Amino acid sequence: MNPGFMSIWIMMITFILIATGWKTYLAPEISSRMMALLGIFMVMLLVFPLWWSPFPEFIRLEIHMSVCLMLVIGVLMSNRASEARSYFGYLILCTLMISIIWGFIRKMYSYDPVFYWIGPNWDAPLLAGIFCGAFTSQVKHQFGMMVWGAVLGETLNTVLQSGAYTAHIGQSSWWDSFWIALATARVFSLLLRAIRTGASKLSVKLWHIKGGRSS
């Protein structure tokens, strides 16, 4: 599969679902105007080759300006609501855990990706997305957690490979991994929500059945 195809495919599916009334499940905390503005700015930045190397003497790492914009928005969204500030440290800790998972899996598969779960390019974002969906169910926190976890994880991978690998955070393959991870996080959190709702309804029915028999 060509790099970038998965990103386009996921974004098209997301747009169709939101347009058909699934926004309350996919992104209830984010307004449609905010999503539209973010998409426009992202497209405008992706047109230009705006790359930034923060530590050229130490780490072979280049970050596109579109990703830098995502990092800033991720922080603002995660720390926007008053309830988020009370456990902002928890979100940081979860982000670090996701970045460690991402980085070590990338490093492990850089040797010889013979033993893998789904695919060498899929396992890191899938596992990171599952953990992200388990850590929080709010899409704004998942967004910030995944964009920072993906950037820090790729940075860790670069450090672990000791100059044998140059990370281009913002190229098509990175966006594929990011959108796979974010989609996995959202689907997994919705699945957990459905399981909790089903278990709650089942417990209520069993309680009524047990109460009716005892009477």
N, C-alpha and C positions, 0 to 999 in steps of 0.2 A: 504494500500500500504506500502511495506517495506521501511524503511528509506534508502535513497541513490538511489532508483530506478528512481525517478524523475530527479536527477542530471545526471545519465547515459543516460536517455532518451533524455533530452534536449541537452546534449553534442553530442550525436549521430546524432540528427537532424541537429545541427549546423555544424558538420563535413560534413554531406552529402550535405547540402546547399552550403557550401564553395567550396566543391569539384566539384559541378555542376555549378559553375559560379555565385553564389550569394554573393560573398565576397564584391563586390562594394556596396551592400546594407547593409550587416550585419556588416562588420568591414572594412570600406575603409581606415581608418587612421592607422591601425595596419598591419604590414607586416606579411606574412605567416611564415617567419623565427622566428619572435618574438613570434608568437602564438605557434609554435612548441616547442621552447625552454621553454616557460612558462609552457606548458603542461607536458613536460618531468620533469622539476624540481618539479612541483606539485605532480606528481605521485611518484617520488622518496621520497619526504618528507612525503606523506601520508602513506607510508609503515611503517614508524617508529612512535612509540608513543611519539612524541616530544611535550610535553605540557608545557606551561608556565603560571604561576599565577602571574600577575603583582602586585596585591594588596591583598595578602593573609589575612592580618589582618583586612581589611575593606570590601572587596567585594569577594563573592564566585564566582570567575570567572577563567576559564582556557581557554587559547588560544593555538591552535595548531600552530606550526611553519610554516605550509603551509599558514595559514591565515596571519601571520606576513609578509611573503613574498608578499602576495597579497596587504597588506596595503602599503608596501614600493613601489611596482610597481604602485599602484594607485596614489600615490603622484607624482611619477616621470612622469607618463603619463599625469596627469592633469596639470602639470607645465612645460611640455617639450617645447611646442610651444610658440612663442613670443606672439601670440594673447591670449593665456590662462592666461598669467601673468597679463594682464590688468584687468581681472575680476576673479582672483583667490579667492578674498574675497567673491564674489558672489557664487562661487562653495562651499566654506566653509559654508556659510549661508544656502544654499540649503541642504547640507549634514546634518547639524544640524536639519533642519526641518524634513528631512526624518527619522533621528534617533529618534526624538520625536514621530513621527507617529508610527514608528515600535515599540518602547518601550511601549507606552501607550496602543496600541492595544493588545500586548502580555500580558500586565498587566491586562487589562480589561477582556480578555478571560481566565485568570488564575483563576478567581472566579468561573464562571459558564458559559461556552460558549454555551448558549442556542440560543441567537439571534446573528446570523452571516450572512455574505453576501454569500460567496462561501463555506467556511469551516474554522474552527478555526485555522488551520495551513496555510491557503492560504491567508486570508484577509490581514494580515500585509504585506507580500511581494508583493501582487498584488497592494495594494494601494500605497506602497512605490515606486513600479516600475512605476505606472501611473504618479505620481508626478515627478519622475526622468526623464521620457520621455518628460514631459511638460517643465521641467526646462532647458534641453539641448538636442540637437539632435546629438552631437558628441559621438561616442561610447567610446572613451578614457575617456571623462569626465563622462559618465554614469558608466563606470567600476569603476573609483575611487570613485565616489559619492556613488555607491551602496555598495561597500565593506566596506567603512568607515561607511556608514549609518547603515549597518547591524550589524557591530561590536559594534558601539556606542549604537544602539537601544537595542541590547541584554544586553549590560552593564546597560543601564537605566532600563530595565525590572528587572534585578537582584537587583539593588538598590531599586526600588520601592517595591519589595517583601520582603525586610528587612530580608534577610537570609533564607527565606523559599524556595529559588530556587537557584540552582547552574547552571550557564551557561557554557556549553562546546562548545565554539565557534570553530568549525572545525570538529565536528562529522557529521554523515551522514544527520541527520535531518536539521542541520544548512545549509549544502551545498544545500539541496533541496530548502530551503527558499531563499537562495542567488541566485541560478540559475533561480528560478521562477521570482524573482524580476528583475533580469537583462534581462531576455527574455521579460518580460512585458514592461520594459522601452524601449527596442529596437523596439518592435512591435508597441507600442503606438506612438513613435516618427516617425516611418515610416508611420503610419496611419495619423498623423497630416500633414506630408509632402505631402501625396497623396491628402488630403483634400485641402491644400493650392494650390497645383498645379492645381487640378480640378477647384477650385474657380477662379483662375487666368485665366485659359483658357475659362471658362464660361463667365467671365466678358469681355474678349476680343471679344468673339463671339457676346455677347449682344451689345457691343459698335459698332461693325461693322454693326449689323442689324439695330440698331437705326440710325447710320450714313447713311446707304443706304436708309432708309425710308425718312429721312429728306431731302435728295437731290432730 
